């Protein structure tokens, strides 16, 4: 055994263990923080935090001014309020071992008050928080592409991140369960939005018609497209002002 080679070439052996996905929304939440941005947003934000549902891969984003414990705790409390309003319960919370964002007294108290188990990955083992890490890559790359294509100033990076998450919620995901039609045709994978909205609800109405839970897309616009804002009449200076 060559101890010099061990000390010179040693690598971490990553064991990928396939886990069974959950069957109910919000049972397990994966989270991570991304940042800082090279240029702050127009509102002075430098980071964003993700909350990902293990069952549906539905991703919620909060843009943050910093990654301090009180800021991340406040974002999670807002997310928890949404979960409570939908009648679900967060049983497990998985994240990295960040002491400033998650592993602190304030955040643990919020989880304990709701009966949520705290599951951080070991130090220097970010691959164990792979779902959140991969989602950050997806959201960041999508936002970066929109920023480059639209040539928008870097101050709009927060809007690009929120738009990327919004689009991802309404995009078919190969990781979700596929549905088979009666004729054997395999339909496209449902979107995270559709899967979340249809969970536990009937697929047909009383007349036998199929109920659609697809997200409306008519309001979507190209990121960075031209728009003009109408000035309210009380704020106009005279009849011939813009």
N, C-alpha and C positions, 0 to 999 in steps of 0.2 A: 504494500500500500504506500503510495507516494503522498505524504501529507502536504508537500509543497503544492502539488497539483490540486489537492482538495482546497487549500487556502487560496489558490490563484483562480480556480475555475468553478468554484461551488455555485450552484444555482438552486433556486427554490423549486421543489417538485409540487406542481399544482395538481391536486386530485379533484377531478370534476365528478361530482356525484349528482345524478339526476334525481330530482325531488318531485314528488307528486304535487301537481298544482291544486290549489284550494278550489272549492266548489261554490263558495259564497262570497259575494263582494265584501271588501274591507276587512276580511279576517286577518290578512297579513298585509302590512304596508311597508314598502321599501322606500328609502329616502337617502338623499345625498345633497350636498351643497356644491355649486359650481361658481368659480370666480377666483380672484377679482377681475372685472372687465378692465381693459387697458384704458378706456375712456368711460367716465360715468355717464349714466343716462341723463336725460333732461331734468329728472327729478332727484338726481344725486345718488342713484343706486349703483352698486358695484357687484352684486351677487344675485343668484337665484337658487331656490330650493325646490326640490321635486318630492312629490308624494305619489307613489305608484301602487295601484291595487294589484295584488298578486293574481287574482282571478281573472279580471277583465283587461289588465294592463292599461286601465284608464289613468291618465297622468294629470295631476294638478300642479300648477306652478305659481310660486310667489317670488316676485322680484324684491330683493332686500337691499337696504343701505349698507349693511355690514353682516358679519357672521357671528355676532355676539350671542350669548345664550338667551338673553331676553328677546332679541329680535327673532331668532329661530323658534323660540317657545311661543311667541305671539303668533307667528305664521302657522304653527301646528295647531294652536287653539282655534284659529279661524277654520282650518281644515277639519278639525274635530267637530266643530259646530255644524258644518255641512253634513258630515256623516250622521250626526245625531238627528238632524232634521229629516234625513232620508230613512230613519228607523233602523240603521245598521250599528254594528259594534266592532271596534278595532280590537282584536285579540292579541296580535303580535306586531311589534314595531322593529324592523331590521334596518340597520344603518352601519356606517363605518365607526371607527373608534375616536371620532373627533371630540375632544374635550370641550372646545369652545362652543360647538353647535349642539351636541346631544348629551354627552357624558358629563352632566352637571346637575346640581341639586334642583334647580327650577324645572328643567325638562323632565326629570325623573318623577317629581311630584305630580306633574300634570298627567303622566302616564299612569301612575299609581292610583290617582283619583278616579280614573276611568277603567281600572282593572286591566290595563294593557301591559303585556309582558315586554320588557326591554331586551332586545337581542342584538348587541353590537358585535361586529366581526372582530377577530383578534387583531392586535397591532401589526402593521406591515403586511396585512393580508386583505388588500382591497378587492382581490378577485372574488372573495366570498360575499361581497356586496355587488356582485356582477350585474344584477338586473338594473339597479340604480345607475351604476357606472355606464352601462350600455345605453341607457335612456338619455343620460347627459350627453353622450356622444351624438345620439340621433337628434336631439333637440338643438344642440349647438351647431351641428353641421347644417341642419335645415335653416336655422336662423341666419347663419353665415352666408348661405347661398342666396337667401332673399335679400340680405343687405348688399351683397356684391352686385346682384342683378339689378336691383332698384337704384343703386348708387346713393342710398340714403346715408345721412351723416351717422357716425358711430353713436351719437346721443340717442338714436332710436333703437339701440340694441335690446332694450327692455321690451319694447313693442314687438320686435321680431321674435324674441323668445316666447312671449305670450301667444303670438300668432302661430308659431311652430307647434306649441303644445295643443292649441285649439284644433289645428289641422290634423295632428296625430290622433286625437280623440275620434276623428271622423274618417280615418283612413283604414282600409282593411288590413288586418294583422294576421300573418301566417301562423303566429303562435297560438291563436285562439282556436277553439273547437270548430271544425268545419261541419256543415250541414248537408245531408243528402236529400235530394228531391225524390219524389215517388218513382220517377222514371230512371233512377240511377245516376242522374247528372249531379255532379258535385258542385254545389253553389260556392261562390266566393266566400272567404272567411268574413264573419261579421266584424264590424268596427267595435272598438272599445265602448263607444257611446251607445251603440245599438245593444250590445250585450248587457251593459249596465241597466239600460232603461227597460229591457224586456225580461230581466231576471224575476222569476216568480210571478209573472203576469201571463194571462191567457194568450195563446197564439191566434185564436179565432174568436169572433164576436158571437152573439146569440144567433145570428143569421147564417153562420158558417163561413163568413168572409174573413180572410186572413188580416190580422192587425199588423200594420207596419210601424216599427219603432225606429226607422231610419232617421238620421239627423237631417233637418232641412239645410240645403246648401245654396239656396237662391240668393242669400245675402252676402255670400263670399265675394271678395274683390281681390284683384291682384295686389300683392304687397307693394306699396310705393306708388300706386296709381294716382293720377291727378284728381284732386277734389277741391271744390271751392266752398267756403263757409259763408252762409247767408248772415248778414249783419241785421239784427233785430231793428225794427223801425224806430223804437225809442232811442237807439244808439246812433242813428244816422243824423248827420249834421246838414239838414236842408234837403229839399227835394232832389237836388242834382248831385248829391254826394254818393259815393259807391255803396 
